[in-house]
Amino acid sequence: MPTICHFEIPGDDLARAKKFYEQLFDWKFELFAEWEYYGITTGPVGKSVGGGMMKRMQPQQPILVYFDVAEVEEYATKIIKLGGQVVKEKTPVPGMGWFAICLDSENNPFGLWQIDSGAK
């Protein structure tokens, strides 16, 4: 059964946003400079959901949650059949997995995530 496995927080000023969440929740951040992306550790491994933070790419961009799935393409097909949309097709994160960005039947965005160390 797919569960929430990751979240992403967009920010206009990443230093300010990082400071906010560090001080609010005591989260830990790791910068991936090549992607201009912070990995977020929210608690002990295995007992928390990890996340990320990146520059806001569009106005009113919401916090996005990702659901782990066995096959992104299988769920993308289901989403369309159920009245949703796929707004960003299956995309690799090299060496980590695949993601897609979707909208549900109420126009709420969410992501799909498929672990695959062979993704290129």
C-alpha positions in Angstrom: 0.0 0.0 0.0 1.6 3.3 -1.0 2.4 5.7 1.9 3.8 9.2 2.1 7.6 8.8 1.7 8.9 12.4 1.0 7.8 16.0 1.0 9.2 19.1 -0.7 9.0 22.7 0.6 9.4 25.5 -1.9 11.0 28.7 -0.8 11.8 32.2 -2.1 14.7 32.7 0.4 16.2 29.3 1.2 18.4 30.5 4.0 15.4 32.1 5.7 13.2 29.0 5.2 16.0 26.7 6.4 16.4 28.8 9.6 12.6 28.8 10.1 12.3 25.0 10.0 15.5 24.4 11.9 14.3 26.6 14.8 10.7 25.4 14.6 11.2 21.7 14.4 14.9 21.1 15.0 15.2 19.6 11.5 18.6 18.9 10.0 19.5 20.1 6.4 22.1 18.8 3.9 22.8 20.9 0.9 23.1 19.2 -2.5 24.7 22.2 -4.3 24.6 20.7 -7.8 20.8 20.7 -7.6 20.4 23.8 -5.4 18.4 21.5 -3.1 18.4 20.8 0.6 17.7 17.3 1.9 15.8 17.4 5.2 16.0 14.9 8.1 13.0 15.2 10.3 13.8 12.6 12.9 15.5 9.2 13.5 15.9 7.1 10.3 13.0 4.7 10.0 10.8 6.7 12.3 10.3 9.8 10.1 9.6 11.0 6.7 12.4 12.8 4.9 12.0 15.8 2.8 13.6 18.4 0.6 13.6 22.2 0.0 14.3 24.0 -3.2 13.7 27.4 -4.8 10.1 28.2 -5.6 9.5 27.6 -9.3 6.0 29.1 -9.6 3.8 31.5 -7.6 1.7 29.9 -5.0 3.6 26.6 -5.3 2.5 24.4 -2.3 4.3 22.0 -0.2 4.3 18.7 -2.1 4.0 15.2 -0.7 5.2 12.1 -2.5 3.7 8.6 -2.3 6.0 5.6 -2.8 4.7 3.3 -5.5 6.0 0.1 -7.1 5.6 1.5 -10.7 5.1 5.2 -11.5 3.6 4.4 -14.9 1.0 2.1 -13.4 -0.2 4.7 -11.0 -0.1 7.5 -13.6 -2.5 5.4 -15.7 -4.8 4.9 -12.7 -4.7 8.6 -11.9 -5.9 9.5 -15.4 -8.7 6.9 -15.3 -9.9 8.3 -12.0 -10.1 11.8 -13.3 -6.7 13.2 -12.3 -3.9 14.4 -14.3 -0.2 13.8 -14.8 1.5 17.2 -15.1 5.1 16.0 -15.2 5.7 12.6 -16.7 8.0 10.0 -15.2 11.4 11.6 -14.6 14.6 10.1 -13.4 16.6 11.1 -10.3 19.8 9.4 -11.4 20.9 6.6 -9.1 17.9 7.1 -6.8 14.6 6.5 -8.6 11.7 8.0 -10.7 9.1 10.6 -9.9 6.0 12.1 -11.5 3.9 15.1 -10.5 0.1 14.7 -10.6 -3.1 16.4 -9.8 -6.0 14.6 -8.1 -9.6 14.9 -9.0 -9.8 18.1 -6.9 -6.8 19.7 -8.6 -4.5 19.1 -5.6 -0.8 18.4 -6.6 1.1 15.4 -5.3 4.0 13.3 -6.4 4.7 9.6 -7.1 8.1 8.1 -6.2 9.5 4.8 -7.4 12.8 3.7 -5.8 15.3 2.5 -8.5 19.0 2.8 -8.0 19.4 2.1 -11.8 17.4 5.2 -12.8 19.3 7.3 -15.4 
